[in-house]
Amino acid sequence: PVLIYGNGLTKIKERYYFGYFKIVPEENNFYIINYIPIESYLMSVLPSEVPISFNIEALKAQTIVARTYSYYFMRKYTARDFDVDDTTSYQVYNGFNPDFRKEIVEKIFKAIKETEGLILTYNNEPIIAYFHANSGGKIISAKEYFGSHSDFPYLITQEDPYSVDMPSYQWNFEINNKIFLNKLNITDLSIDISESNFIYNENNLVKELVINNYIFTTKEIRRSIGYTNIKSEKFKVSIKNGIILFEGYGYGHGVGLSQWGAENMARKKKKFKDILKFYYPNTKIESF
């Protein structure tokens, strides 16, 4: 079951869905749960998460990752009415596009059918198969990003040459000093941020921002300024004439599969098994 957030009717009337729905009333609103077989669910998740122009081997890898991610949460949350929602908190699920050309539908179906039932496992259990758009050239361990409770031997720190120079590898963002402070909820707008306020780590990337008694991590900065503006926590900063320039690498949290890295591997004739072995070491691909 998939939770459809917000005013369900507004979203549903613009989409096509398989399966059936359960409408759950609340005091001032309601939410909608879509009950759907997992292989049909993947027919929507795949084009919602990656460009369908991707090589078929990259699409197969993403399909297995998406199926694994679903199974992980299906087994984790057995007491609630739904397994996942339709947002990036889990996986994007946009329903079905009736305007897709026949060859696109066939390509999606091929990626799903030729990997049907396959998931990634560790110790005979589905892994938590994190993924993101581009690692910026280096995969981050789940322990480093999410904390010690996420210390998994298949989500480790490693160099990722396949993501370098692919789309979303580098990005820039500019913001006015006063607007920046406002978004951080700092009310003293007389403060002028300097480059010395940004503390760097051993990789010459920003570690945190220190302003008087305030300390902001890169996660907090990204959340406050916006995930599509500050595309990752891997960035440097320069300041000129009251304008803060962020120069960063990668898109997303950088843990697990890099989608553009997977596409580059597929372009280099790597198979989906090679892709998954690289991004999720110490795992197995098994039928479930």
FENWO-V986865 format. One record per residue. N is the residue number from 1. D_CENTER is the distance of its C-alpha to the mean C-alpha in whole Angstrom. Layout:
# FENWO-V986865
n=N d_center=D_CENTER
n=N d_center=D_CENTER
This chain:
# FENWO-V986865
n=1 d_center=20
n=2 d_center=18
n=3 d_center=18
n=4 d_center=18
n=5 d_center=18
n=6 d_center=21
n=7 d_center=24
n=8 d_center=23
n=9 d_center=26
n=10 d_center=25
n=11 d_center=22
n=12 d_center=23
n=13 d_center=26
n=14 d_center=24
n=15 d_center=22
n=16 d_center=24
n=17 d_center=23
n=18 d_center=24
n=19 d_center=25
n=20 d_center=27
n=21 d_center=26
n=22 d_center=27
n=23 d_center=28
n=24 d_center=28
n=25 d_center=30
n=26 d_center=30
n=27 d_center=32
n=28 d_center=31
n=29 d_center=28
n=30 d_center=27
n=31 d_center=24
n=32 d_center=23
n=33 d_center=22
n=34 d_center=22
n=35 d_center=23
n=36 d_center=22
n=37 d_center=23
n=38 d_center=19
n=39 d_center=20
n=40 d_center=21
n=41 d_center=18
n=42 d_center=16
n=43 d_center=18
n=44 d_center=16
n=45 d_center=12
n=46 d_center=13
n=47 d_center=14
n=48 d_center=12
n=49 d_center=9
n=50 d_center=11
n=51 d_center=14
n=52 d_center=17
n=53 d_center=19
n=54 d_center=17
n=55 d_center=19
n=56 d_center=20
n=57 d_center=19
n=58 d_center=16
n=59 d_center=15
n=60 d_center=17
n=61 d_center=15
n=62 d_center=12
n=63 d_center=14
n=64 d_center=15
n=65 d_center=12
n=66 d_center=11
n=67 d_center=15
n=68 d_center=14
n=69 d_center=12
n=70 d_center=14
n=71 d_center=17
n=72 d_center=16
n=73 d_center=16
n=74 d_center=19
n=75 d_center=21
n=76 d_center=19
n=77 d_center=20
n=78 d_center=24
n=79 d_center=25
n=80 d_center=23
n=81 d_center=24
n=82 d_center=20
n=83 d_center=18
n=84 d_center=14
n=85 d_center=14
n=86 d_center=13
n=87 d_center=10
n=88 d_center=6
n=89 d_center=8
n=90 d_center=8
n=91 d_center=8
n=92 d_center=9
n=93 d_center=13
n=94 d_center=15
n=95 d_center=18
n=96 d_center=20
n=97 d_center=21
n=98 d_center=25
n=99 d_center=25
n=100 d_center=24
n=101 d_center=26
n=102 d_center=28
n=103 d_center=27
n=104 d_center=23
n=105 d_center=23
n=106 d_center=25
n=107 d_center=22
n=108 d_center=20
n=109 d_center=22
n=110 d_center=23
n=111 d_center=20
n=112 d_center=20
n=113 d_center=24
n=114 d_center=24
n=115 d_center=21
n=116 d_center=23
n=117 d_center=22
n=118 d_center=21
n=119 d_center=18
n=120 d_center=17
n=121 d_center=20
n=122 d_center=21
n=123 d_center=24
n=124 d_center=25
n=125 d_center=22
n=126 d_center=18
n=127 d_center=16
n=128 d_center=13
n=129 d_center=10
n=130 d_center=7
n=131 d_center=5
n=132 d_center=4
n=133 d_center=6
n=134 d_center=9
n=135 d_center=11
n=136 d_center=14
n=137 d_center=16
n=138 d_center=15
n=139 d_center=13
n=140 d_center=13
n=141 d_center=14
n=142 d_center=13
n=143 d_center=16
n=144 d_center=16
n=145 d_center=13
n=146 d_center=14
n=147 d_center=17
n=148 d_center=20
n=149 d_center=19
n=150 d_center=16
n=151 d_center=19
n=152 d_center=18
n=153 d_center=20
n=154 d_center=17
n=155 d_center=14
n=156 d_center=17
n=157 d_center=17
n=158 d_center=18
n=159 d_center=19
n=160 d_center=17
n=161 d_center=19
n=162 d_center=17
n=163 d_center=15
n=164 d_center=18
n=165 d_center=19
n=166 d_center=16
n=167 d_center=15
n=168 d_center=13
n=169 d_center=15
n=170 d_center=17
n=171 d_center=17
n=172 d_center=19
n=173 d_center=20
n=174 d_center=23
n=175 d_center=24
n=176 d_center=28
n=177 d_center=29
n=178 d_center=30
n=179 d_center=27
n=180 d_center=25
n=181 d_center=27
n=182 d_center=27
n=183 d_center=23
n=184 d_center=23
n=185 d_center=26
n=186 d_center=29
n=187 d_center=32
n=188 d_center=34
n=189 d_center=34
n=190 d_center=36
n=191 d_center=34
n=192 d_center=34
n=193 d_center=31
n=194 d_center=31
n=195 d_center=30
n=196 d_center=31
n=197 d_center=29
n=198 d_center=26
n=199 d_center=26
n=200 d_center=25
n=201 d_center=24
n=202 d_center=25
n=203 d_center=23
n=204 d_center=24
n=205 d_center=21
n=206 d_center=21
n=207 d_center=21
n=208 d_center=22
n=209 d_center=24
n=210 d_center=28
n=211 d_center=30
n=212 d_center=33
n=213 d_center=32
n=214 d_center=29
n=215 d_center=26
n=216 d_center=22
n=217 d_center=20
n=218 d_center=17
n=219 d_center=14
n=220 d_center=17
n=221 d_center=18
n=222 d_center=14
n=223 d_center=14
n=224 d_center=18
n=225 d_center=18
n=226 d_center=14
n=227 d_center=11
n=228 d_center=12
n=229 d_center=15
n=230 d_center=14
n=231 d_center=11
n=232 d_center=11
n=233 d_center=13
n=234 d_center=15
n=235 d_center=18
n=236 d_center=22
n=237 d_center=24
n=238 d_center=27
n=239 d_center=29
n=240 d_center=32
n=241 d_center=34
n=242 d_center=32
n=243 d_center=29
n=244 d_center=26
n=245 d_center=24
n=246 d_center=21
n=247 d_center=20
n=248 d_center=17
n=249 d_center=15
n=250 d_center=11
n=251 d_center=8
n=252 d_center=6
n=253 d_center=7
n=254 d_center=8
n=255 d_center=9
n=256 d_center=10
n=257 d_center=9
n=258 d_center=9
n=259 d_center=9
n=260 d_center=12
n=261 d_center=14
n=262 d_center=14
n=263 d_center=15
n=264 d_center=18
n=265 d_center=19
n=266 d_center=20
n=267 d_center=22
n=268 d_center=23
n=269 d_center=25
n=270 d_center=22
n=271 d_center=22
n=272 d_center=19
n=273 d_center=21
n=274 d_center=21
n=275 d_center=17
n=276 d_center=16
n=277 d_center=19
n=278 d_center=18
n=279 d_center=14
n=280 d_center=15
n=281 d_center=19
n=282 d_center=21
n=283 d_center=20
n=284 d_center=22
n=285 d_center=21
n=286 d_center=23
n=287 d_center=24
n=288 d_center=24
